[in-house]
Amino acid sequence: MDLDELASQAVDRETGTLTPPRDHERTVSTALHRRHLPRPAEAGVITYDADDIYYRSSPRLESHLADERNTDLP
């Protein structure tokens, strides 16, 4: 997944709008890269660089991702 795409999806879920301010998306992208992605990378669940995120699939992770996709946030 592209890091910008992940940031955009996070902002959409957070703000509930499809057109949030561009600077908010950059802030979220920076937070993902500096604060949220290092821990799963250290655990070997994902690898990432400045542009892309790759994850190692497992039944537990796939189940969690499916649950997240089906969850409506306020």
N, C-alpha and C positions, 0 to 999 in steps of 0.2 A: 504494500500500500504506500502511496505517496504521502510524505509527511504533511504537505499542504492540504491534501484531501482529508487526512485524519483531523487536522486542526479545524478545517471547515466544518466537518461533521460534528466535532465537539462544540464549536460555537453555535451551530444550528440547534443542537439539543439544549445547550445552556440558555440561549436567548429566545428560542422558539420562533425565530425568524430566518428566512432564507437570504436576507440581505443585510447582515450585520455590518457595522463599520469595519473597513479593511484593517485598521490599526488593531482592532480587537483580535482579529484572526492572527496577526503577527505576534501579538502578546501570547496567545494560546500556543502557537507553534513554538515559540521560545521556551515557554514553560514545559511543554512536552519534551523538548530536546534536552533541556537542562535538569529538570526535576523529576518528571514522570517516567521517562523511558530508561534511564540508567539501571534502575532496580530490576525490572524484568530482563534486561540485557545481561546483568550480572548473574541472574539465575539461569541463563541459557534458554529462556523462553522466546526471546526475540533477538534479532540483530538489527542495527540501524546505522544509517549514515546521515549526512545532511539532507538527503533527498528522499530516501525510501526506508520502509520498515518491513522486515520479514519476520514471520513467526513460525515456530516449530509446532506443528499440529499435534494434538493429542485428543483422545475422546473427551476428557474433562474440559479442556480449553474450548473445544468445539461446542460442547453443551452450554458452557457459560456464554460464549458469543451468541449462540442461538437465543438464549434467554434474554440477553441484552437487546437483541434486535427486535424482540417481541414486547419490550417494556416501553410503555408510554410514560414519558417524564412530564411533570406539570409545566 
